[in-house]
Amino acid sequence: MVQGTGSYVGKSLIVSALCRIFKQDGFRVAPFKAQNMALNSFVTREGGEMGRAQVAQAEAAGIEPSVDMNPILLKPSGDVKAQVVVKGKPVGNMSGREYYRCRPRLLKVIKESFGRLRANYDIIVIEGAGSPAEVNLRKNDLVNMQMAKIADCPVILAGDINVGGVFAWLVGTLELLTAAERKRIKGVIINKFRGDIRILNPGLEFLEKKIKRPVLGVIPYFQDIRIPEEDSIAKERYCLFDQRPRKGKINIEVLYLPHVSNFTDFDPLEKEPDVHLRYIVRGAKVGEPDCIIIPGSKNTIDDLSYLKNSGLAEAVIDRSRRGAVVVGICGGYQMLGREIRDPHNLESRRKAISGLGLLPLVTTILRKKMTHQIQAQDLLFGTGKVSGYEIHMGRTNLCASLRPAFRIRARSKQTVKIEDGVASKDNRVWGTYIHGLFDNDHFRRAFLDSLRKKMSSGRKYPGIRKNHNTFLEEKDKEYDKLAALARKSLDMKKIYSLLEEGSK
């Protein structure tokens, strides 16, 4: 099990690296996180919703994602409440107090899911959440030391040296654990190190003497390996003040909403050499892009209100009038319409809010959540079959006759014929409920070609060569790069010995 001194210290990436290493070494390996809090989620083949981090770890392990790898997903819907997803299905919005009252039932679910994985795999790499040293949460813990106890496994503690104070963080975390919890921690990993390791060595020697445990490795800070983020974009991936379009590039701006979900939809666009992708975070302004994308949202009404209050809504409408293409995905699609209604107050205290008015549609938020993997026909660019997934609670109705953007042919393995999304007559404004569209190589290139035709250069995107790697193949290479770096940085002999020794 990999636990951390806090959030964002690199637990997810370390688990991904170990999953790929164990796979390369011939083991059947699976990831596991008992409880994940994230807005970035995924839908499995069976229609269950789970955290994106465990999907990435399953990809690293070379296996199909399953909700057993993340049996409890918490999706924050405000400052004090979260939607609780159990075994892939939402069971309601709960406060912390309400959630903790469900602990006995949730503990049973966790044990059952973990038991199924343990019966089918040689190695399970478990990820903790936040820090195990939150003493106020110890009584209701499900994901850190309580999970280590259930699995009866050794724990590696990871700390982030890039933010400073890593020695105090590691020592302090151990100090705040109980004697039984400290006994489970068999070593530490220092992550995100910059500089000459020789300068760090005296600190490592001090640390090992102080905590009486080995440093199992020091992983260097890197920016050249792109693994999907769990629940936030890295600061290096947006430019707060640089609003100038990049000459000769296709300039795409994504509105980074306060409750943004599934922003990994745009990872494939980032990897395109001819694309300059910029995230418009709080405080930034819309530039002069070729395309603006409004992503999914866990709180569509609140995020639409944010766009209006911040002036971003007015900017989007202005750029659309001046020729920029505007795309809405899921919640962003709903925002493009005339109105969003919330009759049951599922997202907000408001019953309704006016939309951006760029498409003639009205959305009603309903109690039933749609979670499906889908196969659809592309009606926008005529590229044929595309795949993706749906996660939404809204039903959208058109107020005028416009052509659909897609026609869903299969939903959760069932043959269907459902029209999805809508496009303006000139394709300058379009929206859809389908996540993962840009993972489809032919669709992504047709989309970029459509933007290129609107640019002064008019150059067409090069066709796909026979030896061209798909986005999924390129992503798989990134897991290999991560594993190679981890092998070089970690004492894998000691880590394998921990697997042999267990929690003894």
KETI-755471 format. One record per residue (C-alpha): residue in three letters; residue number from 1; x, y, z. Coordinates in steps of 0.1 Angstrom, whole numbers, plus 2048, in hexadecimal, padded with zeros to 3 digits. Example, Ala and Ser with C-alpha at 12.3 -4.5 7.8 and 13.67 -1.06 7.14 Angstrom:
// residues 2
(atom ALA; 1; (87B; 7D3; 84E))
(atom SER; 2; (889; 7F5; 847))
***
This chain:
// residues 504
(atom MET; 1; (800; 800; 800))
(atom VAL; 2; (80C; 823; 7F7))
(atom GLN; 3; (801; 83E; 810))
(atom GLY; 4; (80B; 863; 810))
(atom THR; 5; (814; 87F; 827))
(atom GLY; 6; (7F8; 892; 816))
(atom SER; 7; (7E4; 897; 7F6))
(atom TYR; 8; (7F6; 89C; 7D5))
(atom VAL; 9; (817; 88D; 7E1))
(atom GLY; 10; (817; 874; 7C4))
(atom LYS; 11; (806; 855; 7D2))
(atom SER; 12; (7F1; 84F; 7B3))
(atom LEU; 13; (810; 851; 79C))
(atom ILE; 14; (824; 83A; 7B3))
(atom VAL; 15; (809; 820; 7B2))
(atom SER; 16; (807; 823; 78C))
(atom ALA; 17; (82C; 81E; 789))
(atom LEU; 18; (82C; 7FF; 7A0))
(atom CYS; 19; (80E; 7F0; 78D))
(atom ARG; 20; (821; 7F3; 76C))
(atom ILE; 21; (842; 7E6; 77B))
(atom PHE; 22; (830; 7C7; 78A))
(atom LYS; 23; (81E; 7C2; 769))
(atom GLN; 24; (83F; 7C3; 756))
(atom ASP; 25; (84D; 7AA; 76F))
(atom GLY; 26; (832; 791; 766))
(atom PHE; 27; (81A; 795; 783))
(atom ARG; 28; (7F4; 799; 782))
(atom VAL; 29; (7F0; 7BA; 794))
(atom ALA; 30; (7D3; 7D1; 79C))
(atom PRO; 31; (7CF; 7F3; 7AD))
(atom PHE; 32; (7B7; 7FA; 7C9))
(atom LYS; 33; (7AB; 819; 7DB))
(atom ALA; 34; (78F; 814; 7F4))
(atom GLN; 35; (782; 837; 7F3))
(atom ASN; 36; (78B; 852; 7DA))
(atom MET; 37; (780; 877; 7DA))
(atom ALA; 38; (781; 884; 7B7))
(atom LEU; 39; (76C; 895; 79C))
(atom ASN; 40; (781; 884; 781))
(atom SER; 41; (76F; 863; 77B))
(atom PHE; 42; (76A; 848; 761))
(atom VAL; 43; (74F; 82F; 758))
(atom THR; 44; (758; 80A; 756))
(atom ARG; 45; (74C; 7F2; 73B))
(atom GLU; 46; (730; 7E7; 753))
(atom GLY; 47; (724; 80B; 758))
(atom GLY; 48; (734; 811; 77B))
(atom GLU; 49; (744; 832; 784))
(atom MET; 50; (767; 833; 794))
(atom GLY; 51; (784; 84A; 79A))
(atom ARG; 52; (79B; 853; 77C))
(atom ALA; 53; (7BB; 84C; 790))
(atom GLN; 54; (7B2; 827; 794))
(atom VAL; 55; (7AA; 825; 76F))
(atom ALA; 56; (7CD; 832; 767))
(atom GLN; 57; (7DC; 819; 780))
(atom ALA; 58; (7C8; 7FD; 770))
(atom GLU; 59; (7D5; 808; 74E))
(atom ALA; 60; (7F8; 807; 75C))
(atom ALA; 61; (7F1; 7E3; 768))
(atom GLY; 62; (7E3; 7DA; 746))
(atom ILE; 63; (7C0; 7D0; 752))
(atom GLU; 64; (79C; 7DB; 74E))
(atom PRO; 65; (791; 7F5; 768))
(atom SER; 66; (777; 7E8; 781))
(atom VAL; 67; (764; 7FA; 79D))
(atom ASP; 68; (773; 7E1; 7B5))
(atom MET; 69; (793; 7F5; 7B1))
(atom ASN; 70; (781; 813; 7BF))
(atom PRO; 71; (762; 808; 7D1))
(atom ILE; 72; (75A; 82A; 7E0))
(atom LEU; 73; (75C; 84B; 7CC))
(atom LEU; 74; (754; 86C; 7DC))
(atom LYS; 75; (74C; 889; 7C4))
(atom PRO; 76; (74C; 8AA; 7D6))
(atom SER; 77; (72C; 8BE; 7CE))
(atom GLY; 78; (733; 8DB; 7E5))
(atom ASP; 79; (748; 8E4; 803))
(atom VAL; 80; (737; 8CC; 81B))
(atom LYS; 81; (726; 8B2; 806))
(atom ALA; 82; (730; 898; 7ED))
(atom GLN; 83; (71F; 87F; 7D6))
(atom VAL; 84; (727; 85D; 7E3))
(atom VAL; 85; (72C; 842; 7C8))
(atom VAL; 86; (72D; 81E; 7D5))
(atom LYS; 87; (737; 801; 7BE))
(atom GLY; 88; (733; 819; 7A0))
(atom LYS; 89; (710; 826; 7A8))
(atom PRO; 90; (706; 846; 7BA))
(atom VAL; 91; (6F4; 841; 7DC))
(atom GLY; 92; (6EE; 866; 7E4))
(atom ASN; 93; (6FE; 887; 7EF))
(atom MET; 94; (70B; 886; 812))
(atom SER; 95; (71C; 89C; 82C))
(atom GLY; 96; (73A; 88E; 83F))
(atom ARG; 97; (724; 885; 85C))
(atom GLU; 98; (70B; 873; 847))
(atom TYR; 99; (727; 861; 834))
(atom TYR; 100; (737; 854; 854))
(atom ARG; 101; (716; 845; 860))
(atom CYS; 102; (719; 82E; 842))
(atom ARG; 103; (73B; 822; 84C))
(atom PRO; 104; (732; 7FE; 856))
(atom ARG; 105; (721; 7F8; 834))
(atom LEU; 106; (73D; 809; 821))
(atom LEU; 107; (757; 7F4; 833))
(atom LYS; 108; (746; 7D5; 828))
(atom VAL; 109; (746; 7E1; 804))
(atom ILE; 110; (76B; 7E8; 806))
(atom LYS; 111; (773; 7C6; 814))
(atom GLU; 112; (75F; 7B5; 7F9))
(atom SER; 113; (76F; 7C8; 7DC))
(atom PHE; 114; (792; 7C3; 7EA))
(atom GLY; 115; (78B; 79E; 7EF))
(atom ARG; 116; (780; 799; 7CB))
(atom LEU; 117; (7A0; 7AA; 7BF))
(atom ARG; 118; (7B6; 796; 7D7))
(atom ALA; 119; (7A7; 775; 7CA))
(atom ASN; 120; (7B0; 77E; 7A6))
(atom TYR; 121; (7D2; 790; 7A6))
(atom ASP; 122; (7F5; 788; 7B2))
(atom ILE; 123; (7FC; 7AB; 7BF))
(atom ILE; 124; (7E5; 7C8; 7C9))
(atom VAL; 125; (7F4; 7EB; 7CC))
(atom ILE; 126; (7DE; 7FF; 7E4))
(atom GLU; 127; (7DC; 825; 7E5))
(atom GLY; 128; (7D4; 839; 804))
(atom ALA; 129; (7C4; 85B; 804))
(atom GLY; 130; (7D1; 87C; 812))
(atom SER; 131; (7E4; 874; 832))
(atom PRO; 132; (7E0; 858; 84B))
(atom ALA; 133; (7EA; 871; 867))
(atom GLU; 134; (7C9; 884; 867))
(atom VAL; 135; (7C1; 87B; 88B))
(atom ASN; 136; (79E; 889; 889))
(atom LEU; 137; (795; 870; 86D))
(atom ARG; 138; (7A5; 851; 87D))
(atom LYS; 139; (785; 845; 88C))
(atom ASN; 140; (773; 844; 86B))
(atom ASP; 141; (790; 83C; 854))
(atom LEU; 142; (788; 825; 837))
(atom VAL; 143; (7A5; 82B; 81F))
(atom ASN; 144; (7C6; 82E; 831))
(atom MET; 145; (7D1; 819; 850))
(atom GLN; 146; (7AF; 808; 852))
(atom MET; 147; (7B4; 7FB; 82F))
(atom ALA; 148; (7D7; 7F1; 837))
(atom LYS; 149; (7C9; 7DD; 854))
(atom ILE; 150; (7AF; 7CD; 83E))
(atom ALA; 151; (7C9; 7C3; 824))
(atom ASP; 152; (7E3; 7BB; 83F))
(atom CYS; 153; (7FD; 7CB; 829))
(atom PRO; 154; (81E; 7DE; 82C))
(atom VAL; 155; (81B; 804; 826))
(atom ILE; 156; (833; 81B; 814))
(atom LEU; 157; (830; 840; 81D))
(atom ALA; 158; (836; 85A; 802))
(atom GLY; 159; (83F; 87E; 806))
(atom ASP; 160; (843; 89B; 7EE))
(atom ILE; 161; (865; 8AD; 7F1))
(atom ASN; 162; (85C; 8C7; 7D6))
(atom VAL; 163; (846; 8DB; 7EE))
(atom GLY; 164; (85F; 8DB; 80A))
(atom GLY; 165; (85F; 8CD; 82D))
(atom VAL; 166; (85F; 8A8; 822))
(atom PHE; 167; (874; 89C; 840))
(atom ALA; 168; (85D; 8AD; 859))
(atom TRP; 169; (83F; 8A0; 846))
(atom LEU; 170; (84B; 87C; 846))
(atom VAL; 171; (857; 87C; 86B))
(atom GLY; 172; (838; 88E; 876))
(atom THR; 173; (821; 876; 864))
(atom LEU; 174; (831; 858; 875))
(atom GLU; 175; (830; 86A; 897))
(atom LEU; 176; (80A; 86F; 895))
(atom LEU; 177; (803; 84B; 88D))
(atom THR; 178; (7FB; 831; 8A7))
(atom ALA; 179; (816; 817; 8AF))
(atom ALA; 180; (803; 7FC; 89B))
(atom GLU; 181; (7FF; 814; 87D))
(atom ARG; 182; (824; 81D; 87E))
(atom LYS; 183; (82E; 7F9; 87E))
(atom ARG; 184; (81D; 7F4; 85C))
(atom ILE; 185; (833; 80F; 84C))
(atom LYS; 186; (851; 7FD; 83E))
(atom GLY; 187; (862; 819; 82A))
(atom VAL; 188; (85E; 83B; 81A))
(atom ILE; 189; (861; 849; 7F7))
(atom ILE; 190; (86A; 86D; 7F0))
(atom ASN; 191; (859; 87B; 7D1))
(atom LYS; 192; (85F; 898; 7BA))
(atom PHE; 193; (883; 89F; 7C1))
(atom ARG; 194; (896; 8B9; 7AD))
(atom GLY; 195; (8BC; 8BC; 7AC))
(atom ASP; 196; (8DA; 8A8; 7B6))
(atom ILE; 197; (8D2; 889; 7CB))
(atom ARG; 198; (8F4; 88C; 7DB))
(atom ILE; 199; (8E9; 8AC; 7ED))
(atom LEU; 200; (8CB; 899; 7FA))
(atom ASN; 201; (8DE; 87B; 807))
(atom PRO; 202; (8E6; 889; 82A))
(atom GLY; 203; (8C1; 890; 82F))
(atom LEU; 204; (8B8; 86C; 825))
(atom GLU; 205; (8D2; 85E; 83E))
(atom PHE; 206; (8C3; 874; 859))
(atom LEU; 207; (8A0; 869; 850))
(atom GLU; 208; (8A7; 844; 851))
(atom LYS; 209; (8B7; 847; 873))
(atom LYS; 210; (89A; 85C; 880))
(atom ILE; 211; (87D; 847; 874))
(atom LYS; 212; (890; 825; 875))
(atom ARG; 213; (883; 81C; 853))
(atom PRO; 214; (893; 81C; 830))
(atom VAL; 215; (88F; 835; 815))
(atom LEU; 216; (883; 81F; 7F9))
(atom GLY; 217; (88B; 839; 7DE))
(atom VAL; 218; (88B; 85D; 7D3))
(atom ILE; 219; (877; 864; 7B3))
(atom PRO; 220; (882; 882; 7A0))
(atom TYR; 221; (86A; 89E; 795))
(atom PHE; 222; (85F; 899; 771))
(atom GLN; 223; (84B; 8AB; 757))
(atom ASP; 224; (851; 895; 739))
(atom ILE; 225; (83B; 878; 743))
(atom ARG; 226; (816; 87E; 73F))
(atom ILE; 227; (7FF; 868; 754))
(atom PRO; 228; (7DA; 873; 759))
(atom GLU; 229; (7D6; 889; 777))
(atom GLU; 230; (7BF; 87E; 793))
(atom ASP; 231; (7AB; 89D; 79B))
(atom SER; 232; (7BD; 8BD; 791))
(atom ILE; 233; (7D2; 8CA; 775))
(atom ALA; 234; (7F6; 8D1; 77D))
(atom LYS; 235; (800; 8F5; 77E))
(atom GLU; 236; (818; 8F1; 761))
(atom ARG; 237; (7FB; 8E8; 74B))
(atom TYR; 238; (7EA; 90A; 74B))
(atom CYS; 239; (7F7; 92D; 743))
(atom LEU; 240; (7E5; 946; 75A))
(atom PHE; 241; (7F0; 966; 749))
(atom ASP; 242; (7FB; 95B; 726))
(atom GLN; 243; (7DB; 963; 712))
(atom ARG; 244; (7EC; 966; 6F1))
(atom PRO; 245; (7E5; 94B; 6D7))
(atom ARG; 246; (803; 937; 6CB))
(atom LYS; 247; (80A; 93F; 6A7))
(atom GLY; 248; (807; 921; 690))
(atom LYS; 249; (7F6; 90C; 6AB))
(atom ILE; 250; (7D1; 903; 6B0))
(atom ASN; 251; (7C9; 916; 6CF))
(atom ILE; 252; (7B0; 905; 6E6))
(atom GLU; 253; (7A5; 913; 707))
(atom VAL; 254; (793; 8FD; 721))
(atom LEU; 255; (77F; 90E; 73D))
(atom TYR; 256; (78C; 8FF; 75D))
(atom LEU; 257; (76B; 900; 771))
(atom PRO; 258; (76B; 900; 798))
(atom HIS; 259; (75A; 8DE; 797))
(atom VAL; 260; (76A; 8D2; 777))
(atom SER; 261; (767; 8AC; 771))
(atom ASN; 262; (778; 895; 758))
(atom PHE; 263; (792; 8AF; 74C))
(atom THR; 264; (7A6; 891; 740))
(atom ASP; 265; (78F; 893; 722))
(atom PHE; 266; (7A8; 8AC; 714))
(atom ASP; 267; (7C9; 899; 71A))
(atom PRO; 268; (7CA; 88D; 6F6))
(atom LEU; 269; (7C8; 8B1; 6E9))
(atom GLU; 270; (7E5; 8BB; 6FF))
(atom LYS; 271; (7FB; 8A1; 6EF))
(atom GLU; 272; (7F4; 8AD; 6CC))
(atom PRO; 273; (813; 8C0; 6BF))
(atom ASP; 274; (7FE; 8D9; 6AC))
(atom VAL; 275; (7E8; 8E2; 6C9))
(atom HIS; 276; (7ED; 8FC; 6E4))
(atom LEU; 277; (7D5; 8F3; 700))
(atom ARG; 278; (7D0; 90C; 71C))
(atom TYR; 279; (7BA; 908; 73B))
(atom ILE; 280; (7A8; 927; 746))
(atom VAL; 281; (7AA; 926; 76C))
(atom ARG; 282; (79A; 93D; 785))
(atom GLY; 283; (7A8; 960; 780))
(atom ALA; 284; (7B2; 95B; 75B))
(atom LYS; 285; (7A0; 969; 73D))
(atom VAL; 286; (796; 95A; 71C))
(atom GLY; 287; (7AF; 962; 701))
(atom GLU; 288; (7AA; 960; 6DB))
(atom PRO; 289; (7A8; 93A; 6D6))
(atom ASP; 290; (79C; 926; 6B8))
(atom CYS; 291; (787; 911; 6CF))
(atom ILE; 292; (779; 914; 6F2))
(atom ILE; 293; (76F; 8F4; 704))
(atom ILE; 294; (757; 8F4; 723))
(atom PRO; 295; (75E; 8D3; 735))
(atom GLY; 296; (749; 8BD; 74B))
(atom SER; 297; (73E; 8C9; 76E))
(atom LYS; 298; (732; 8B9; 78E))
(atom ASN; 299; (71E; 8D8; 796))
(atom THR; 300; (713; 8E6; 774))
(atom ILE; 301; (6FC; 901; 782))
(atom ASP; 302; (716; 90F; 79A))
(atom ASP; 303; (731; 90D; 77F))
(atom LEU; 304; (71B; 91F; 766))
(atom SER; 305; (715; 93A; 780))
(atom TYR; 306; (73B; 93D; 785))
(atom LEU; 307; (73F; 942; 75F))
(atom LYS; 308; (726; 95E; 760))
(atom ASN; 309; (733; 96F; 77F))
(atom SER; 310; (757; 96D; 773))
(atom GLY; 311; (750; 97C; 751))
(atom LEU; 312; (75B; 95C; 740))
(atom ALA; 313; (738; 955; 733))
(atom GLU; 314; (737; 976; 721))
(atom ALA; 315; (75A; 970; 713))
(atom VAL; 316; (74F; 94E; 705))
(atom ILE; 317; (731; 95C; 6F4))
(atom ASP; 318; (746; 979; 6E6))
(atom ARG; 319; (760; 961; 6D8))
(atom SER; 320; (745; 94B; 6C9))
(atom ARG; 321; (737; 969; 6B7))
(atom ARG; 322; (759; 971; 6AA))
(atom GLY; 323; (75E; 94E; 69B))
(atom ALA; 324; (76D; 938; 6B7))
(atom VAL; 325; (760; 915; 6B9))
(atom VAL; 326; (74F; 90D; 6DA))
(atom VAL; 327; (74C; 8E9; 6E6))
(atom GLY; 328; (73A; 8DD; 705))
(atom ILE; 329; (740; 8BB; 715))
(atom CYS; 330; (725; 8AD; 72D))
(atom GLY; 331; (71F; 8CA; 746))
(atom GLY; 332; (72F; 8E1; 72D))
(atom TYR; 333; (716; 8D5; 713))
(atom GLN; 334; (6F9; 8DD; 72A))
(atom MET; 335; (707; 901; 730))
(atom LEU; 336; (706; 908; 70A))
(atom GLY; 337; (6E0; 907; 70B))
(atom ARG; 338; (6C5; 920; 714))
(atom GLU; 339; (6BE; 913; 737))
(atom ILE; 340; (6C7; 8F8; 751))
(atom ARG; 341; (6AB; 8EE; 768))
(atom ASP; 342; (6B0; 8DC; 78A))
(atom PRO; 343; (68D; 8D4; 796))
(atom HIS; 344; (699; 8BE; 7B2))
(atom ASN; 345; (6B5; 8D5; 7BE))
(atom LEU; 346; (6CE; 8B9; 7B8))
(atom GLU; 347; (6EB; 8D1; 7B0))
(atom SER; 348; (6E0; 8F3; 7BD))
(atom ARG; 349; (6C6; 906; 7D0))
(atom ARG; 350; (6BC; 915; 7AF))
(atom LYS; 351; (6A0; 906; 79B))
(atom ALA; 352; (6AE; 913; 77B))
(atom ILE; 353; (6C9; 928; 76B))
(atom SER; 354; (6CC; 937; 748))
(atom GLY; 355; (6E7; 929; 732))
(atom LEU; 356; (6FF; 938; 719))
(atom GLY; 357; (6E4; 937; 6FE))
(atom LEU; 358; (6FC; 92A; 6E3))
(atom LEU; 359; (6E6; 90C; 6DB))
(atom PRO; 360; (6C0; 908; 6DC))
(atom LEU; 361; (6BD; 8EF; 6F8))
(atom VAL; 362; (6B0; 8EB; 71C))
(atom THR; 363; (6BE; 8D3; 735))
(atom THR; 364; (6AC; 8C4; 753))
(atom ILE; 365; (6C1; 8B4; 76F))
(atom LEU; 366; (6B2; 893; 77A))
(atom ARG; 367; (6B7; 87C; 797))
(atom LYS; 368; (6C3; 85E; 782))
(atom LYS; 369; (6E8; 85E; 779))
(atom MET; 370; (6F2; 851; 756))
(atom THR; 371; (713; 83E; 757))
(atom HIS; 372; (71A; 82A; 737))
(atom GLN; 373; (736; 821; 720))
(atom ILE; 374; (72A; 829; 6FD))
(atom GLN; 375; (731; 823; 6D8))
(atom ALA; 376; (724; 83E; 6C1))
(atom GLN; 377; (724; 84A; 69D))
(atom ASP; 378; (735; 86C; 697))
(atom LEU; 379; (71C; 883; 685))
(atom LEU; 380; (732; 8A2; 68A))
(atom PHE; 381; (74F; 899; 673))
(atom GLY; 382; (745; 877; 665))
(atom THR; 383; (763; 864; 673))
(atom GLY; 384; (74E; 845; 67B))
(atom LYS; 385; (74E; 833; 69C))
(atom VAL; 386; (759; 845; 6BD))
(atom SER; 387; (75A; 837; 6E0))
(atom GLY; 388; (757; 848; 701))
(atom TYR; 389; (741; 849; 721))
(atom GLU; 390; (725; 85D; 730))
(atom ILE; 391; (722; 86A; 754))
(atom HIS; 392; (705; 882; 758))
(atom MET; 393; (6E5; 889; 76B))
(atom GLY; 394; (6D5; 8A0; 751))
(atom ARG; 395; (6BC; 89B; 734))
(atom THR; 396; (6C0; 8B5; 718))
(atom ASN; 397; (6A4; 8BE; 700))
(atom LEU; 398; (6A7; 8D2; 6E0))
(atom CYS; 399; (692; 8F1; 6DA))
(atom ALA; 400; (699; 8F2; 6B5))
(atom SER; 401; (6A1; 8DA; 699))
(atom LEU; 402; (6C7; 8D5; 698))
(atom ARG; 403; (6DA; 8B6; 68F))
(atom PRO; 404; (6E8; 8A0; 6AB))
(atom ALA; 405; (70E; 89E; 6AF))
(atom PHE; 406; (70F; 878; 6B5))
(atom ARG; 407; (6F9; 859; 6B3))
(atom ILE; 408; (6FF; 841; 6CF))
(atom ARG; 409; (6FE; 81D; 6C2))
(atom ALA; 410; (708; 809; 6E1))
(atom ARG; 411; (704; 813; 706))
(atom SER; 412; (711; 7FC; 721))
(atom LYS; 413; (712; 7DF; 709))
(atom GLN; 414; (6EE; 7E4; 6FE))
(atom THR; 415; (6E6; 7ED; 6DA))
(atom VAL; 416; (6D4; 80F; 6D9))
(atom LYS; 417; (6CC; 82B; 6C1))
(atom ILE; 418; (6CE; 84C; 6D4))
(atom GLU; 419; (6D7; 86E; 6C7))
(atom ASP; 420; (6F0; 881; 6DC))
(atom GLY; 421; (6FB; 8A5; 6DD))
(atom VAL; 422; (6F4; 8BF; 6C3))
(atom ALA; 423; (707; 8D5; 6AB))
(atom SER; 424; (700; 8F7; 69C))
(atom LYS; 425; (6FC; 8F8; 676))
(atom ASP; 426; (71F; 904; 671))
(atom ASN; 427; (72E; 8ED; 68C))
(atom ARG; 428; (73C; 90B; 69E))
(atom VAL; 429; (729; 902; 6BE))
(atom TRP; 430; (724; 8DE; 6C8))
(atom GLY; 431; (71F; 8C9; 6E7))
(atom THR; 432; (71C; 8A5; 6F3))
(atom TYR; 433; (719; 890; 712))
(atom ILE; 434; (735; 879; 706))
(atom HIS; 435; (755; 879; 71A))
(atom GLY; 436; (776; 86C; 70B))
(atom LEU; 437; (76E; 877; 6E8))
(atom PHE; 438; (791; 884; 6E1))
(atom ASP; 439; (7A0; 863; 6EA))
(atom ASN; 440; (793; 858; 6C8))
(atom ASP; 441; (7AF; 860; 6B0))
(atom HIS; 442; (79B; 864; 690))
(atom PHE; 443; (782; 87A; 6A1))
(atom ARG; 444; (79D; 88F; 6B2))
(atom ARG; 445; (7AE; 896; 691))
(atom ALA; 446; (78E; 89E; 67F))
(atom PHE; 447; (785; 8B7; 69B))
(atom LEU; 448; (7A8; 8C7; 698))
(atom ASP; 449; (7A5; 8C8; 672))
(atom SER; 450; (783; 8DB; 676))
(atom LEU; 451; (795; 8F5; 68C))
(atom ARG; 452; (7B2; 8F7; 674))
(atom LYS; 453; (79B; 8FF; 657))
(atom LYS; 454; (78F; 91D; 66A))
(atom MET; 455; (7B3; 92A; 66F))
(atom SER; 456; (7C4; 93F; 655))
(atom SER; 457; (7DE; 924; 64D))
(atom GLY; 458; (7C3; 90B; 642))
(atom ARG; 459; (7DC; 8EF; 645))
(atom LYS; 460; (7CE; 8CC; 649))
(atom TYR; 461; (7D8; 8B6; 666))
(atom PRO; 462; (7EF; 899; 659))
(atom GLY; 463; (7DD; 879; 654))
(atom ILE; 464; (7E3; 85B; 66B))
(atom ARG; 465; (801; 847; 65F))
(atom LYS; 466; (801; 821; 660))
(atom ASN; 467; (81B; 821; 67B))
(atom HIS; 468; (80B; 83D; 68F))
(atom ASN; 469; (805; 836; 6B4))
(atom THR; 470; (7E2; 83B; 6C0))
(atom PHE; 471; (7DC; 851; 6DF))
(atom LEU; 472; (7D7; 831; 6F4))
(atom GLU; 473; (7F9; 823; 6E8))
(atom GLU; 474; (80A; 844; 6F0))
(atom LYS; 475; (7FB; 844; 712))
(atom ASP; 476; (807; 820; 718))
(atom LYS; 477; (82A; 82C; 710))
(atom GLU; 478; (827; 846; 72C))
(atom TYR; 479; (821; 82A; 745))
(atom ASP; 480; (840; 819; 739))
(atom LYS; 481; (854; 839; 73D))
(atom LEU; 482; (846; 83D; 760))
(atom ALA; 483; (84F; 819; 769))
(atom ALA; 484; (873; 81E; 75C))
(atom LEU; 485; (877; 83D; 771))
(atom ALA; 486; (86A; 82C; 790))
(atom ARG; 487; (880; 80D; 78B))
(atom LYS; 488; (89E; 824; 789))
(atom SER; 489; (893; 838; 7A8))
(atom LEU; 490; (886; 81D; 7BF))
(atom ASP; 491; (896; 800; 7D1))
(atom MET; 492; (880; 7E6; 7C1))
(atom LYS; 493; (893; 7CA; 7D2))
(atom LYS; 494; (888; 7D7; 7F4))
(atom ILE; 495; (864; 7DD; 7E7))
(atom TYR; 496; (862; 7B9; 7DB))
(atom SER; 497; (86F; 7AE; 7FD))
(atom LEU; 498; (852; 7C1; 80E))
(atom LEU; 499; (83A; 7AE; 7F8))
(atom GLU; 500; (84A; 78D; 804))
(atom GLU; 501; (84A; 798; 829))
(atom GLY; 502; (827; 7A7; 829))
(atom SER; 503; (81F; 7BB; 848))
(atom LYS; 504; (835; 7A8; 860))
***
